[in-house]
Amino acid sequence: MTDSERGGESTVVTKRGGGSAATRGRTTIADGVVEKIAGMAARDVVGVHAMGSGLSRTFGAVRDRVPGGGGAKASVARGVKAEVGEVQTALDLEIVVDYGVSISDVAGAVRENVIAAVERMTGLEVVEVNIAVSDVKLPDEEEDEPESRLQ
């Protein structure tokens, strides 16, 4: 028996919203967000002494001491450059390693840690993590950061 034979009435169930919440809208992630996540993950690896080149660390140390200069927020992403697309990201990291560690082991551990953290926190696929080792921290070297004139 068809609807017209029953008097023409039919019941239609409509779902509101049209799908799961995950498909209702778009999420964008800024390059700086990925850079901070990657910077924190890289610093967690044993053997990584610092991030960035000597020059960028020196300027960063001065900037950190200036009120309103960016402080800890800027230093977390120091030495990290991210290119973020809609579903993928690529990262370039510049690190300083401690003397005596295996650079290839440290680089591998940094890659693994960064990929895991970025993919877990953002959902983006990390297509590459390029690592440039810019320096080795010797045990008897002074820190590159300038002495503060203020106490």
N, C-alpha and C positions, 0 to 999 in steps of 0.2 A: 504494500500500500504506500502510495506516494504522499507528500505533504499536501498536494492539491486535493487528493481523495479524502484526506482527514480534515479538510476544512481550510487548508492553506496556511496553517500555523506551523512554524518551525522554531526551534530554539537554537540560538547560536551563543556559544560561550566565548567571551572575549577576555584575553589576558591583558592586563594593563602593563604598560612599560615595555613590552616587547623584548624579553630576553633577560639575561642575568645582569646584575649590577656592573660587572666587569666590562660589559660591552656598551654601556651607556655613557659615552664621553671619552675623552682623550687625556692621557697623562703625558706631560712632557717633563724631561729631567734636564736641568741645566748642566753645562760642562763643568761648572764649579762644584756641583754636588758630587759628580763622579770623581773629580780631582781630589776632593777631600777624603772620600772613601778610600781611594787608591793610596793616598798619602799616609793615612792612618794604618792601612793594611801593610804597606811596605815598611813602615817604621817598626812594626811588631816583629819583624824578622831579625833573628840574632845575626850579627855581623854587619848590619846596616848602621853606620855611624851617624849619617845625616843625609838630607835630601837637598839636591840642587848643587850648582857649582859654587866654588869659593866666593866668587863675586856676588852671586845672588844671595848667599847666606849672610855675607857682610852687610849688604844693603837691607836684607830682611831683619837682621839684628838691630840695625839703626832704626828702621821703621817700627819694629816692635816696641821700642822705647819711647817713641813719639806718641803723645796722646792723640787718639783718632787715626793712627797710622795703619790700622788693620789688625795689629796685635796677633794673637794666637790664631785667629781665623785665617789670616794670610799665610802664616808659617805652616799650617797643616798641609796646604796644597803646594808649597814650595817644591820645585823640582818635578812637578807633575803637569802634563799637558794632555787633555782629553779631547777627542772629537766624538761627539755624541749624535747618533742618528735616531730614527724612530724605534729601531729594534736592536741596533748594534752600536758598539763603541770600540774605539782604538785608543791606546794609551802610550805615551812616551814618558819614561821616568829617568831622572838623573840622580844617581846615588853616590855616596861616599862610603866605602867599606872600611872596616877595621883591618889593620895589618894582621897577617897571619891566617886569615880565613880563605877558604876556596872561593874565588870570585864566581866561578861557574855554579857552585852549589848555592851561594847566596842569591845569585840572579835567578836560578831555578825556583828557589823557595819564595822569593819576592813575586815572581810570575804566578806561582800557584796561589799564594795568599791573596794577591790583588784580584785575580780572576774569580776566586771563590767569593770574596767579599762583595765585589761589584755586581756579580751575577745574582747573588743571594739578595742583596739589598735593593737592587734596581730592576731586576728581571731582564736587563739588557744582555745580549750575547757579546762577550768580549772576544773580538776577532784577532787582536794582537796586543801584546805588551812588549814594547821595545825598551830595553834598559841600556843606558849609557853610564858606565862607571867613570866618574870625572876625577876621582882622587882616592887615595888610601890614607887613612888616619894612622899615623905612626904613634907608638906609645909615648914618646917624649915630646910630641908636638904640642904647642900651645893652641888653644882654641882660636879660630879665626875671628870671633866676635870681638869688637872693640870694647875696651874698658869703659864703663859708664863714669861720667864725671859727677853724676848725682848720687847721693846716698840716701 
